[in-house]
């Protein structure tokens, strides 16, 4: 027979268990780092799926916004595969938003980069609203281009957030190297802008309207040449930075980041030329969009490695020189007649 201690048994509801687990999880530094990284990857993913919408002529698969068609929030059978593709891309916005919401909650609870996480979170409804305006304006090509560029800005914010919560520290290099790294990131941004305009002037502008593609009315061949020239400048600046890392014997991590960027740039350039001469097949254009994100990430990572302002407040505080510890000070006292000189130690 057992002994009854008289102590009441505590029964915890499943909801309380879930809340406790979620609370513990969002308090974990490791979870915050993983969520921040997931935020970066989720935003790259939605760029690729957005490209799929554009390349399958599904930009108006859901002809209105915020509903999909008339009073229906979901695509009807009449809208076919194009409606399903567009609606899937819209649904992924909620997935990305959920990831960024969890990231913000973790950052707020840990008091680590909460403002930056809030900016990243706020960008998602702003992006959704801009997407709605794009649909309402029948895929205005300039707004479509802005829609993509806003995604690249969100990728930059989430990458900076991940960098800071992962407690990376800037590598100290001469100011010339920092200037070159900043120049590389700026040129990479310019390449993205020009490439976006090229896409808007080409055959994959997004959808057909009255039997015609709604596109930017600029010379596609001229823009493509400008884009290629900008890529050559980007590769040249990157190689210059890479040469500087060897000339000044900079840390290996900076050299490796430079080589990664050069490799991605060369692969992206080869892909760009291939798709141009093959008359821009949709699959290669999709890969080129993914490559654009990878070039952007590689250029930003190289900049973050050497940019002193990229570190967060906690890392900056920890990198400051420590205050000098109190030293023992020896004070000599004058000799007396009764004995030899003595010294007193004052702490």
Secondary structure, DSSP 8 states (H G I E B T S, - for coil): -------------HHHHHHHHHHHHHT-HHHHHHHHHHHHHHHHHHHHHHHHHHHTT-TTSS-SSSSSBTTBSS--GGGHHHHHHHHHHHHHHHHHHHHHHHHHHHHHHHTSSHHHHHHHHHHHHHHHHHHHHHHHTT--HHHHHHHHHHHHHHHHHHHHHHHHHTT-------HHHHHHHHHHHHHHHHHHHHHHHHHHHSS-SS-EETTEE----S-HHHHHHHHHHHHHHHHHHHHHHHHHHHHTT--HHHHHHHHHHHHHHHHHHHHHHHHHHTT--HHHHHHHHHHHHHHHHHHHHHHHHH-GGGS-HHHHHHHS--------EEEE---BTTB---EEEE-
